[in-house]
Amino acid sequence: MTAEDGAPAAARRRGRRPAGEDTRAALLDAARAVFVEQGFDGATVRAIAAKAGVDAAMVNHWFGGKEGLFAAAMQIPVDPAALVDELLAGGLDGIGERIVRRFLSVWDASRGGPLIAIVRSVSSHEQSARMMREFITKVMFGRLARGLDIDQPDLRAALCGSQIVGLAMIRYVIRLEPMASAHPDVVASAIGPTLQRYLTAAL
Amino acid sequence: MTAEDGAPAAARRRGRRPAGEDTRAALLDAARAVFVEQGFDGATVRAIAAKAGVDAAMVNHWFGGKEGLFAAAMQIPVDPAALVDELLAGGLDGIGERIVRRFLSVWDASRGGPLIAIVRSVSSHEQSARMMREFITKVMFGRLARGLDIDQPDLRAALCGSQIVGLAMIRYVIRLEPMASAHPDVVASAIGPTLQRYLTAAL
């Protein structure tokens, strides 16, 4: 499930390291370069693997696919395809709160650490801003909105992105109380209905 | 109204410059130092003026007061006290949409330029994060929430902050379409109800 700490459980148990970790690191380097150059749609698993000098099957092995590799390249500690599938499986009812809870469970675990680096990078480099745009539209909320079969999926995805990015900024980067230390239940019941409306109401 | 470009209209008309601009710049430097050291509540106009080596009356003259000086020190191109008063004067009804429209009118004019610098700074320096916390709670949304005489003003202020900061990130920093170029009417009607709920609904 986590694309970031990456090593498959079996590999970790066996204590295997160098070759696998080298492959993984080479894929991440190649992915950053190719995603920046080609964008998410343009980048192919084959091209990234070729640039890394490894077999394309290694992308599935280490990252579960192109989305997982993209998330790992952005230091996002979760496989977004699995996350979106999990959220969609629960149906429309209450999906707003489920999204907030799921994000908090990932971010609270690391106290938002990687997020701060992402925000710094996005505000300093156009390449990072582009990757964040593609993460939100192609990988995370766009995928979610399309999975829900609703009108205006791109606008809904961007609205969800605005509230989730803002939540991350307030809770982890700016650390504004009482939101910085509020219990996930409080955050989910306050912000869940916003996402619910962005995803399901007439706009 | 704008604290950022600063020179009072009368002074500008007369073409007066050096001494006034020096005073203003000295106050901004002193303000940044004192606000960082003492926080918004602890910092006094007197202490800032003393550090700048100018008369305390110059703070009112150039910035309209402590809030305006604070906003200018953060490169926020608006006098927040006047902005909050203006928003409160319209009453509770439709205040969510009015807030969104007002922010867009300020930010769209500069295409969000200063915001990007603020985001970079907030994600890199704890001092900037602290100033942003205080801007949201003491100067902007906290003041607004207290002006509305509602329960849980701090939580409501933080929730509003999360959506407005997220809107700024998506529209100007990440520049995610269709939100990046959406007409202000579209943004206001989509996001206004969120702020309305954060300010006025039972949480």
Boltz contact constraints between the chains, C-beta under 6 A:
constraints:
  - contact:
      token1: [A, 116]
      token2: [B, 123]
      max_distance: 6.0
  - contact:
      token1: [A, 119]
      token2: [B, 123]
      max_distance: 6.0
  - contact:
      token1: [A, 120]
      token2: [B, 123]
      max_distance: 6.0
  - contact:
      token1: [A, 120]
      token2: [B, 124]
      max_distance: 6.0
  - contact:
      token1: [A, 123]
      token2: [B, 116]
      max_distance: 6.0
  - contact:
      token1: [A, 123]
      token2: [B, 119]
      max_distance: 6.0
  - contact:
      token1: [A, 123]
      token2: [B, 120]
      max_distance: 6.0
  - contact:
      token1: [A, 123]
      token2: [B, 173]
      max_distance: 6.0
  - contact:
      token1: [A, 124]
      token2: [B, 120]
      max_distance: 6.0
  - contact:
      token1: [A, 129]
      token2: [B, 174]
      max_distance: 6.0
  - contact:
      token1: [A, 132]
      token2: [B, 174]
      max_distance: 6.0
  - contact:
      token1: [A, 133]
      token2: [B, 174]
      max_distance: 6.0
  - contact:
      token1: [A, 133]
      token2: [B, 176]
      max_distance: 6.0
  - contact:
      token1: [A, 136]
      token2: [B, 176]
      max_distance: 6.0
  - contact:
      token1: [A, 154]
      token2: [B, 178]
      max_distance: 6.0
  - contact:
      token1: [A, 155]
      token2: [B, 178]
      max_distance: 6.0
  - contact:
      token1: [A, 158]
      token2: [B, 170]
      max_distance: 6.0
  - contact:
      token1: [A, 158]
      token2: [B, 176]
      max_distance: 6.0
  - contact:
      token1: [A, 158]
      token2: [B, 179]
      max_distance: 6.0
  - contact:
      token1: [A, 159]
      token2: [B, 190]
      max_distance: 6.0
  - contact:
      token1: [A, 161]
      token2: [B, 170]
      max_distance: 6.0
  - contact:
      token1: [A, 161]
      token2: [B, 176]
      max_distance: 6.0
  - contact:
      token1: [A, 162]
      token2: [B, 166]
      max_distance: 6.0
  - contact:
      token1: [A, 162]
      token2: [B, 167]
      max_distance: 6.0
  - contact:
      token1: [A, 162]
      token2: [B, 170]
      max_distance: 6.0
  - contact:
      token1: [A, 163]
      token2: [B, 163]
      max_distance: 6.0
  - contact:
      token1: [A, 163]
      token2: [B, 166]
      max_distance: 6.0
  - contact:
      token1: [A, 165]
      token2: [B, 166]
      max_distance: 6.0
  - contact:
      token1: [A, 165]
      token2: [B, 169]
      max_distance: 6.0
  - contact:
      token1: [A, 166]
      token2: [B, 162]
      max_distance: 6.0
  - contact:
      token1: [A, 166]
      token2: [B, 163]
      max_distance: 6.0
  - contact:
      token1: [A, 166]
      token2: [B, 165]
      max_distance: 6.0
  - contact:
      token1: [A, 166]
      token2: [B, 166]
      max_distance: 6.0
  - contact:
      token1: [A, 167]
      token2: [B, 162]
      max_distance: 6.0
  - contact:
      token1: [A, 169]
      token2: [B, 165]
      max_distance: 6.0
  - contact:
      token1: [A, 170]
      token2: [B, 158]
      max_distance: 6.0
  - contact:
      token1: [A, 170]
      token2: [B, 161]
      max_distance: 6.0
  - contact:
      token1: [A, 170]
      token2: [B, 162]
      max_distance: 6.0
  - contact:
      token1: [A, 173]
      token2: [B, 123]
      max_distance: 6.0
  - contact:
      token1: [A, 174]
      token2: [B, 129]
      max_distance: 6.0
  - contact:
      token1: [A, 174]
      token2: [B, 132]
      max_distance: 6.0
  - contact:
      token1: [A, 174]
      token2: [B, 133]
      max_distance: 6.0
  - contact:
      token1: [A, 176]
      token2: [B, 133]
      max_distance: 6.0
  - contact:
      token1: [A, 176]
      token2: [B, 136]
      max_distance: 6.0
  - contact:
      token1: [A, 176]
      token2: [B, 158]
      max_distance: 6.0
  - contact:
      token1: [A, 176]
      token2: [B, 161]
      max_distance: 6.0
  - contact:
      token1: [A, 178]
      token2: [B, 154]
      max_distance: 6.0
  - contact:
      token1: [A, 178]
      token2: [B, 155]
      max_distance: 6.0
  - contact:
      token1: [A, 179]
      token2: [B, 158]
      max_distance: 6.0
  - contact:
      token1: [A, 190]
      token2: [B, 159]
      max_distance: 6.0
  - contact:
      token1: [A, 190]
      token2: [B, 203]
      max_distance: 6.0
  - contact:
      token1: [A, 194]
      token2: [B, 194]
      max_distance: 6.0
  - contact:
      token1: [A, 203]
      token2: [B, 190]
      max_distance: 6.0
